[in-house]
Amino acid sequence: MDISTLLAQPSPSDQEPTGASSTPLYQSATFAVDEDSKWDYSRSGNPTRSVLESQLALLDGAEEALAFSSGVAAIAAVLRLVPCGGRIACAQDVYGGTFRLLQLLGQEHAWAIRFFDLHDPDLERHLAEYSPDLFLAEVPSNPLLIAADLSRIRAQLPSKTLLAVDHSMVTGLRLRPLDEGADVAIQSATKFLGGHGDLTGGVVSTNSEGLAATLRFRQNAEGTALAPFPSWLLLRGLQTLPVRLQRSLDTTREIRDLLVQHRGVERVFYPRRSEQECTVLSFATGSVARSRAILRNTRLFRTTVSFGSVFSSISMPVEMSHASVPVEYKETCAIPADLIRISIGLEDREDLWGDLREALDAVGDQVHLPLEVCL
Ligand SMILES: *Cc1c(COP(=O)(O)O)cnc(C)c1O
């Protein structure tokens, strides 16, 4: 069956007694302990979360998926598969919170951490020399939205290296990292999976029984699993994910084409691989002051750091989501200070473009630079 059918109709838990046609919210910390029951304590297992995790596994084409309390909790769990003193390789140009987490956990675990340019022609040699325990990549990159060739990265990695891929931007609906050689796939459910800007959650999927067991053991020991209510909200979000994504993608492509032609826009950043096209796009205006003015001028595009919601949003990554990235990395990743990132929701396309165009027109087009759509 198609994934949209599977997401629309979650199978009830095998212990669901009521025949409820929508998955009930089991907002309970404890369950009566008897021999037949699978459930005792919600930190260890909850029927609502369990249905959600089955749906998330279907979405990622995975044997198992684990729902975490946030995207960064999911990333932290994966990073900590690396032993103390181990080596981590990370793609440049990743989510700002991922940098912060790497710095924090890296000190505590005495990890060596190095950042790599995925498009470096000598990547394979550099990786072979470094021989990391884990390679963490994000597809497409954030906020420059550079698509990555996962199969090529896998082929260039030493065989012992775990490949972890954060595909929050595209979701399992468009890209299944596990099919392209990743050992674990990570998503922030706060973004498109939840889709309504009303929950925080994270997902780790894997086909490895061993990794799943380790992650699940620690998730229970540390109490990082997703609580029942956001699990229920996320199940609801997944039911409409395919239609939300399709509609927002259509609008995003149209707005991308209009932005490329606008005189106030210097460069538009959007993934070049179709499976990594997403509902987020970035553009540079040529001046930080003009970009700030555009953020002040839009009304429908709300200034928020997140993306993937029913409502559209706008941000300046260098000053907002990537504020925690150390300056030297911001420079290596070449994130322009005037970069604007927008996330397209479900509003009417004409309304959205009207809002953005007015904001752009209001700041004028000082210079007309050559237009370019980047990688
Ligand atoms: C938001 C985000 C995260 C972190 O997720 P939270 O749910 O905010 O903890 C991780 N990776 C990417 C690509 C993100 O956009």
The ligand as an SDF file (V2000), in Angstrom:
LIG
                    3D

 15 15  0  0  0  0  0  0  0  0999 V2000
   14.9850   21.8070   14.3060 C   0  0  0  0  0  0  0  0  0  0  0  0
   16.0040   20.8680   13.8460 C   0  0  0  0  0  0  0  0  0  0  0  0
   16.6240   19.9950   14.7450 C   0  0  0  0  0  0  0  0  0  0  0  0
   16.3350   20.0230   16.2310 C   0  0  0  0  0  0  0  0  0  0  0  0
   15.0500   19.6340   16.4990 O   0  0  0  0  0  0  0  0  0  0  0  0
   14.2320   20.1000   17.8180 P   0  0  0  0  0  0  0  0  0  0  0  0
   12.9740   19.3560   17.6730 O   0  0  0  0  0  0  0  0  0  0  0  0
   14.1070   21.5740   17.7340 O   0  0  0  0  0  0  0  0  0  0  0  0
   15.0420   19.6790   18.9940 O   0  0  0  0  0  0  0  0  0  0  0  0
   17.5440   19.1060   14.2510 C   0  0  0  0  0  0  0  0  0  0  0  0
   17.8530   19.0570   12.9450 N   0  0  0  0  0  0  0  0  0  0  0  0
   17.2840   19.8930   12.0560 C   0  0  0  0  0  0  0  0  0  0  0  0
   17.6630   19.7890   10.6230 C   0  0  0  0  0  0  0  0  0  0  0  0
   16.3460   20.8170   12.4730 C   0  0  0  0  0  0  0  0  0  0  0  0
   15.8120   21.6570   11.5960 O   0  0  0  0  0  0  0  0  0  0  0  0
  1  2  1  0
  2  3  1  0
  2 14  2  0
  3  4  1  0
  3 10  2  0
  4  5  1  0
  5  6  1  0
  6  7  2  0
  6  8  1  0
  6  9  1  0
 10 11  1  0
 11 12  2  0
 12 13  1  0
 12 14  1  0
 14 15  1  0
M  END
$$$$
